[in-house]
Amino acid sequence: MLDSSRVDLVVCGDALVELEALPSGSMNLVYLDPPFFSQKSHGLTSRETGQKYSFDDRFDTLEDYLALLVPVLREARRVLSEDGSIFLHCDRYASHHLREEMDKVFGVENFQSEIIWTYRRWSNSKKGLLNSHQNIYFYSKSDAFKFNQFFTDYSPATNIDQILQERARNALGRCSYKRNEAGEVVLAKEKKGVPLSDVWNIPYLNPKAKERCGYPTQKPVALLQRIIELVTDKGDVVVDPFCGSGTTCVAAKSLSRHFYGIDKSEDAVLLARKRLDEMVISESQVLASGIESFSEKDELENSILASLNAIPVQRNKGIDGFIRRDGCLIPVKIQKENETIDDAIVLIEHASRGKAFVAKIVIQTNSRHNLFNPGEFLGDTDVKVIPYLGLQIEDALKPLEQSRVAK
Ligand SMILES: C[S@@+](CC[C@H](N)C(=O)[O-])C[C@H]1O[C@@H](n2cnc3c(N)ncnc32)[C@H](O)[C@@H]1O
């Protein structure tokens, strides 16, 4: 570990020279976003200050490009701790060459993932497929690498039966749902969701994003936060030898990690330091609303599910979500505007048929009852009906209104 005077810095210098000055094993994560061999000169002007930023991504030959990167990769390996990891960001221009070089420097056995960072782009008139992803190679220094497993929500298209029911193999080796002696489907213990995959859908910064600082090829902080959280803990040190506007440093600081940024451009270094003082990070609508942006639920239903900390379920008439209790999942149905309470009970009973839930809940949102059986469900039900807070308030205020009308 570096002493505290040598971390949380952004230095101006050459990536290789500065890495050589760092002690072996002192870094927990190296993230590199070097020139991509795009053979372009990148330039952009900051909307806020009018300052022009540029960097050159032109090389005479591929050999020249690899001559810049390969020694940096070797130094990156040296400065990494035994449980450390490296993430190398590149794209279609040189990804195939860089992966070979990474295999040579880090060893094929330490290849962990090729992350596809995908984002939405507006079409251009170019002939061919619209390019809408970049590649990030994740290698570890050894097999003792740190890894914090993340889980994502189930897709709205997931069949809830798949989430809930335990599977077993029968005598013929076929997979089927496990049943108890009463023939009921055995429910699985609470599941955490789907482990994070290697395809990451994180929006590129839009031209109006608060976080955008005018640096060409600036990456979103959200992308770096995800990488940092995956392989480091609080207090660990992250180095970015081509830090540009300092996105990695901002992400590391926001997550209580130490950082060390290097860039050969003085303008970039000054900008990175300014961003570290200001710490402006955009809230991504897509990331924040995530899968909910595909939700078929209305605002009230979403807010009730959120207040219950429930896992939303889509495309199911009888179950809107599950709440977790002691490792069990409890189905919740929210009474729709045009539904009677009895209809809601019938629907949740129907959706739960054959599944041994420990409880079932209907959240009552209006006082509509069935015409013929007001407020009464015909048949046995153990569904608990809980009036939604807004409805309780309405009911509590009703006598007041009635007395005012009577006067
Ligand atoms: C793709 S940009 C990094 C962008 C950065 N990730 C961000 O979000 O702003 C690449 C950076 O590498 C820097 N660079 C190029 N060659 C370098 C070298 N030999 N040593 C240090 N920095 C270098 C450039 O100045 C440029 O800022």
The ligand as a Tripos MOL2 file, in Angstrom:
@<TRIPOS>MOLECULE
LIG
   27    29     1     0     0
SMALL
NO_CHARGES

@<TRIPOS>ATOM
      1 C1         -9.4430    7.8550  -24.2150 C.3       1 LIG1
      2 S1         -8.7040    9.1700  -23.3710 S.3       1 LIG1
      3 C2         -9.1860    8.8690  -21.6950 C.3       1 LIG1
      4 C3        -10.5430    9.4030  -21.3800 C.3       1 LIG1
      5 C4        -10.9290    9.1950  -19.9320 C.3       1 LIG1
      6 N1        -11.2130    7.8220  -19.6430 N.3       1 LIG1
      7 C5        -12.1010   10.0710  -19.5470 C.2       1 LIG1
      8 O1        -13.1710    9.5320  -19.1280 O.co2     1 LIG1
      9 O2        -12.0000   11.2750  -19.6480 O.co2     1 LIG1
     10 C6         -7.0280    8.7330  -23.4610 C.3       1 LIG1
     11 C7         -6.0890    9.6320  -22.7170 C.3       1 LIG1
     12 O3         -4.7770    9.0900  -22.7900 O.3       1 LIG1
     13 C8         -3.8580   10.1690  -22.7280 C.3       1 LIG1
     14 N2         -2.5560    9.6710  -23.1900 N.ar      1 LIG1
     15 C9         -2.2080    9.2930  -24.4330 C.ar      1 LIG1
     16 N3         -0.9380    8.8120  -24.4340 N.ar      1 LIG1
     17 C10        -0.4960    8.8800  -23.1610 C.ar      1 LIG1
     18 C11         0.6930    8.5140  -22.5050 C.ar      1 LIG1
     19 N4          1.7310    7.9860  -23.1700 N.pl3     1 LIG1
     20 N5          0.8040    8.6900  -21.1830 N.ar      1 LIG1
     21 C12        -0.2310    9.2430  -20.4790 C.ar      1 LIG1
     22 N6         -1.3830    9.6210  -21.0420 N.ar      1 LIG1
     23 C13        -1.5370    9.4190  -22.3650 C.ar      1 LIG1
     24 C14        -4.5020   11.2400  -23.5700 C.3       1 LIG1
     25 O4         -4.0200   12.5290  -23.2260 O.3       1 LIG1
     26 C15        -5.9740   11.0500  -23.2350 C.3       1 LIG1
     27 O5         -6.3760   11.9300  -22.2250 O.3       1 LIG1
@<TRIPOS>BOND
     1     1     2 1
     2     2     3 1
     3     2    10 1
     4     3     4 1
     5     4     5 1
     6     5     6 1
     7     5     7 1
     8     7     8 2
     9     7     9 1
    10    10    11 1
    11    11    12 1
    12    11    26 1
    13    12    13 1
    14    13    14 1
    15    13    24 1
    16    14    15 ar
    17    14    23 ar
    18    15    16 ar
    19    16    17 ar
    20    17    18 ar
    21    17    23 ar
    22    18    19 1
    23    18    20 ar
    24    20    21 ar
    25    21    22 ar
    26    22    23 ar
    27    24    25 1
    28    24    26 1
    29    26    27 1
@<TRIPOS>SUBSTRUCTURE
     1 LIG1         1 GROUP 0 **** ****
